[in-house]
Structure formats: C-alpha cells, structure tokens
Amino acid sequence: MNTLSSHVLDTTNGKPVAGMQLTLQLPDGSTREGVTDSDGRFKDWGTTFSEGIYTLRFHCQRYLVDTHGKSFYPHIDITFELEAQGGHYHVPLLISPFGFSSYRGS
C-alpha cells in the first residue's frame, strides 16, 4: 500500500505556502485535487496508490504573483514513479518566483 504527501515551502521568505491548489494525475489519466493547509502540507488524497507513473501539478502562479509580484512559472509539474509496496512517498516543492526544487522526502 502506497501513500502520498506533499509540502510547499517558499525559499524566498522561508515560509510554508498555504492555500496552493494541487492536481494529481494518476496512471489511468484520472485526477485528484487538493489544497495545501496552513503549514503548506497536503496528504488527504482519499485513496492509496498502486504502482505507476503519476504527475503532481502545483498551481503556483497566483501565490507567487500575490506574494512576490512575479512568477516565471504558471504551474510546476513533477512526474514520478511509485513502486509496488513502496510505502510512503513525500514530494516536497521548494519555490521562489524564478526557481524550484523537489526531491523524494520521507
């Protein structure tokens, strides 16, 4: 059984990003939606995940424009592969108006 969580941090001001829309595309093409909480986290996808390739879209433009006045990115897509019985997957996003980074967290 695989589970998935995410966390968004603004590296310019060192704070979590609350209220960011997330869209997760599953291997079969269906999607799930979410919104980061006050600590910039989201984990309540309402399901467990099978193996396959997923894409997590972070809808970041509104936040970056509202907070920093600019955004090079209308959204950021992170595509990753879940293994059978891979356990918990954590996909954090570190953002600024002109850069981003991600990794497999724990």
Contacts in CASP RR format, 6 or more apart in sequence:
PFRMAT RR
TARGET T0000
AUTHOR 0000-0000-0000
METHOD contacts of the structure
MODEL  1
MNTLSSHVLDTTNGKPVAGMQLTLQLPDGSTREGVTDSDGRFKDWGTTFS
EGIYTLRFHCQRYLVDTHGKSFYPHIDITFELEAQGGHYHVPLLISPFGF
SSYRGS
1 48 0 8 1.000
1 85 0 8 1.000
1 87 0 8 1.000
2 48 0 8 1.000
2 49 0 8 1.000
2 50 0 8 1.000
2 51 0 8 1.000
2 82 0 8 1.000
2 83 0 8 1.000
2 85 0 8 1.000
2 86 0 8 1.000
2 87 0 8 1.000
2 88 0 8 1.000
2 89 0 8 1.000
3 43 0 8 1.000
3 48 0 8 1.000
3 49 0 8 1.000
3 87 0 8 1.000
3 88 0 8 1.000
3 89 0 8 1.000
4 24 0 8 1.000
4 43 0 8 1.000
4 45 0 8 1.000
4 49 0 8 1.000
4 54 0 8 1.000
4 82 0 8 1.000
4 88 0 8 1.000
4 89 0 8 1.000
4 90 0 8 1.000
4 91 0 8 1.000
5 41 0 8 1.000
5 42 0 8 1.000
5 43 0 8 1.000
5 88 0 8 1.000
5 89 0 8 1.000
5 90 0 8 1.000
5 91 0 8 1.000
6 22 0 8 1.000
6 36 0 8 1.000
6 41 0 8 1.000
6 42 0 8 1.000
6 43 0 8 1.000
6 56 0 8 1.000
6 90 0 8 1.000
6 91 0 8 1.000
6 92 0 8 1.000
6 93 0 8 1.000
7 16 0 8 1.000
7 36 0 8 1.000
7 39 0 8 1.000
7 40 0 8 1.000
7 41 0 8 1.000
7 42 0 8 1.000
7 90 0 8 1.000
7 92 0 8 1.000
7 93 0 8 1.000
8 16 0 8 1.000
8 17 0 8 1.000
8 20 0 8 1.000
8 36 0 8 1.000
8 40 0 8 1.000
8 58 0 8 1.000
8 60 0 8 1.000
8 92 0 8 1.000
8 93 0 8 1.000
8 95 0 8 1.000
9 15 0 8 1.000
9 16 0 8 1.000
9 17 0 8 1.000
9 40 0 8 1.000
9 92 0 8 1.000
9 93 0 8 1.000
9 94 0 8 1.000
9 95 0 8 1.000
10 16 0 8 1.000
10 17 0 8 1.000
10 63 0 8 1.000
10 67 0 8 1.000
10 95 0 8 1.000
10 96 0 8 1.000
11 94 0 8 1.000
11 95 0 8 1.000
11 96 0 8 1.000
11 101 0 8 1.000
12 67 0 8 1.000
12 68 0 8 1.000
12 96 0 8 1.000
12 97 0 8 1.000
13 67 0 8 1.000
16 36 0 8 1.000
16 38 0 8 1.000
16 39 0 8 1.000
16 40 0 8 1.000
16 41 0 8 1.000
17 36 0 8 1.000
17 40 0 8 1.000
17 60 0 8 1.000
17 63 0 8 1.000
17 95 0 8 1.000
18 36 0 8 1.000
18 37 0 8 1.000
18 38 0 8 1.000
18 39 0 8 1.000
18 40 0 8 1.000
19 35 0 8 1.000
19 36 0 8 1.000
19 37 0 8 1.000
19 40 0 8 1.000
19 63 0 8 1.000
20 35 0 8 1.000
20 36 0 8 1.000
20 40 0 8 1.000
20 58 0 8 1.000
20 59 0 8 1.000
20 60 0 8 1.000
20 63 0 8 1.000
21 33 0 8 1.000
21 34 0 8 1.000
21 35 0 8 1.000
21 59 0 8 1.000
22 33 0 8 1.000
22 34 0 8 1.000
22 35 0 8 1.000
22 36 0 8 1.000
22 42 0 8 1.000
22 56 0 8 1.000
22 57 0 8 1.000
22 58 0 8 1.000
22 59 0 8 1.000
23 31 0 8 1.000
23 32 0 8 1.000
23 33 0 8 1.000
23 34 0 8 1.000
23 56 0 8 1.000
23 57 0 8 1.000
23 59 0 8 1.000
24 31 0 8 1.000
24 32 0 8 1.000
24 33 0 8 1.000
24 34 0 8 1.000
24 45 0 8 1.000
24 54 0 8 1.000
24 55 0 8 1.000
24 56 0 8 1.000
24 57 0 8 1.000
25 31 0 8 1.000
25 54 0 8 1.000
25 55 0 8 1.000
25 56 0 8 1.000
25 57 0 8 1.000
26 32 0 8 1.000
26 49 0 8 1.000
26 54 0 8 1.000
27 50 0 8 1.000
27 52 0 8 1.000
27 53 0 8 1.000
27 54 0 8 1.000
32 45 0 8 1.000
32 46 0 8 1.000
32 47 0 8 1.000
34 42 0 8 1.000
34 44 0 8 1.000
34 45 0 8 1.000
35 42 0 8 1.000
36 42 0 8 1.000
49 82 0 8 1.000
49 89 0 8 1.000
50 82 0 8 1.000
50 84 0 8 1.000
51 81 0 8 1.000
51 82 0 8 1.000
51 83 0 8 1.000
51 84 0 8 1.000
51 86 0 8 1.000
52 81 0 8 1.000
52 82 0 8 1.000
53 79 0 8 1.000
53 80 0 8 1.000
53 81 0 8 1.000
53 82 0 8 1.000
54 79 0 8 1.000
54 80 0 8 1.000
54 81 0 8 1.000
54 82 0 8 1.000
55 77 0 8 1.000
55 78 0 8 1.000
55 79 0 8 1.000
55 80 0 8 1.000
56 77 0 8 1.000
56 78 0 8 1.000
56 79 0 8 1.000
56 80 0 8 1.000
56 91 0 8 1.000
57 75 0 8 1.000
57 76 0 8 1.000
57 77 0 8 1.000
58 75 0 8 1.000
58 76 0 8 1.000
58 77 0 8 1.000
58 78 0 8 1.000
58 93 0 8 1.000
58 95 0 8 1.000
59 75 0 8 1.000
60 71 0 8 1.000
60 73 0 8 1.000
60 74 0 8 1.000
60 75 0 8 1.000
60 76 0 8 1.000
60 93 0 8 1.000
60 95 0 8 1.000
60 100 0 8 1.000
61 71 0 8 1.000
61 73 0 8 1.000
61 74 0 8 1.000
61 75 0 8 1.000
64 70 0 8 1.000
64 71 0 8 1.000
64 73 0 8 1.000
64 95 0 8 1.000
64 96 0 8 1.000
64 97 0 8 1.000
65 71 0 8 1.000
68 96 0 8 1.000
68 97 0 8 1.000
69 97 0 8 1.000
70 97 0 8 1.000
70 98 0 8 1.000
71 97 0 8 1.000
72 97 0 8 1.000
72 98 0 8 1.000
72 99 0 8 1.000
73 95 0 8 1.000
73 99 0 8 1.000
73 100 0 8 1.000
76 93 0 8 1.000
76 95 0 8 1.000
76 100 0 8 1.000
78 91 0 8 1.000
78 93 0 8 1.000
78 102 0 8 1.000
80 89 0 8 1.000
80 91 0 8 1.000
80 104 0 8 1.000
82 89 0 8 1.000
88 106 0 8 1.000
89 104 0 8 1.000
89 105 0 8 1.000
90 104 0 8 1.000
90 105 0 8 1.000
90 106 0 8 1.000
91 102 0 8 1.000
91 104 0 8 1.000
91 105 0 8 1.000
92 102 0 8 1.000
92 103 0 8 1.000
92 105 0 8 1.000
93 100 0 8 1.000
93 101 0 8 1.000
93 102 0 8 1.000
94 100 0 8 1.000
94 101 0 8 1.000
94 102 0 8 1.000
END
